[in-house]
Amino acid sequence: YPSCEHTLARRAREAHMKRFCKAQAIQRRLEEIEVTFRELEQEGIKLEKLLRDENSSPADQQTQWTNQLLYLVQKKNSLMIEESDLMMAVQELKLEEQQWQLDKKLRSYMNREETLKTPEDCKAEQETLAQLLRVVNERNLLIHIQEEKRLSEL
C-alpha cells in the first residue's frame, strides 16, 4: 500500500512540524516571561526603596507606591502561573514526541512476519510496548493534572 504509507509519512511529518512550531512558540514566550520577570523585579526594588526611604512623603503617595507594588506582585504571580502552564505544555510535547517515536518503532516490529522475528526482536518489541505504555500513562497523568488545575481555577 505505497500511497497509504506515503500519506501516513506525510501526516507524521506534518504532526512533527506542528509540535516543533508549538515548542518554538512556547520557548519564545518563556523567554519573554523571563525578561518581564527581570523588569518587574527591578521596578519592585525601586518601589521598595521609595517606600523605605521616604517616610516623610505624604500618605497618599505611600499608598500609591504600595498599590503599585501589590500590582507588580499580582502580575508576577500571574506570569508564574503562565510559566508553569507552559512548562507543562513542554512536557506534554516531549511525551507526545516520545509516544510518536515509540509507536513508529513498535509498528516496524509488528509489521515483520512472526516467522522472521528473532528472540531479540520479540524482546525488543515487548520493551518498546512497555515504554509506549509508560509514556501514554505519563501523558494521561499530565492531562489529568492540567484538568484538575483548570477545574480548581474555575
C-alpha positions, 0 to 999 in steps of 0.5 A: 500500500505505497500511497497509504504509507506515503500519506501516513509519512506525510501526516507524521511529518506534518504532526512533527512540524506542528509540535516543533512550531508549538515548542518554538512558540512556547520557548519564545514566550518563556523567554519573554516571561523571563525578561518581564520577570527581570523588569518587574523585579527591578521596578519592585526594588525601586518601589521598595526603596521609595517606600523605605526611604521616604517616610516623610512623603505624604500618605497618599503617595505611600499608598500609591507606591504600595498599590503599585507594588501589590500590582507588580506582585499580582502580575508576577504571580500571574506570569508564574502561573503562565510559566508553569502552564507552559512548562507543562505544555513542554512536557506534554510535547516531549511525551507526545514526541516520545509516544510518536517515536515509540509507536513508529518503532513498535509498528516496524516490529509488528509489521515483520512476519512472526516467522522472521522475528528473532528472540531479540526482536520479540524482546525488543518489541515487548520493551518498546510496548512497555515504554509506549505504555509508560509514556501514554500513562505519563501523558494521561497523568499530565492531562489529568493534572492540567484538568484538575488545575483548570477545574480548581481555577474555575 
